[in-house]
Amino acid sequence: MIRVVLPGNLLTLARLRGEVLVEVAGPVTQAAVVDALESRYPCLHGTLRDPVSRLRRPMLRFFADGHDLPGQLEAPLPDSVASGREPLLIVGAIAGG
């Protein structure tokens, strides 16, 4: 099971609390985790990535092992996330000026 920490607004949208657990078949990538989240929680469809381009939403960042992950959604996630030892953090970016 993959552990995912979603931003508060998406937890509210999906009527969830705390960490979310999803099962990922095959290689554990950002895209596979998003697929699993959208499949299990259809209300999240389009909130994490654009449904047409399939690119990560610009105001979201994905973190694993304390590192900001690149926008390449097909890149494998670290073993610590794939094994469930550490969560994948999805964080809403803070913007302003």
Secondary structure, DSSP 8 states (H G I E B T S, - for coil): -EEEE--HHHHHHHT--S-EEE---SS-BHHHHHHHHHHH-GGGTTTSB-TTT--B-TTEEEEETTEE--S-TTSB--HHHHTTSS-EEEEE-----
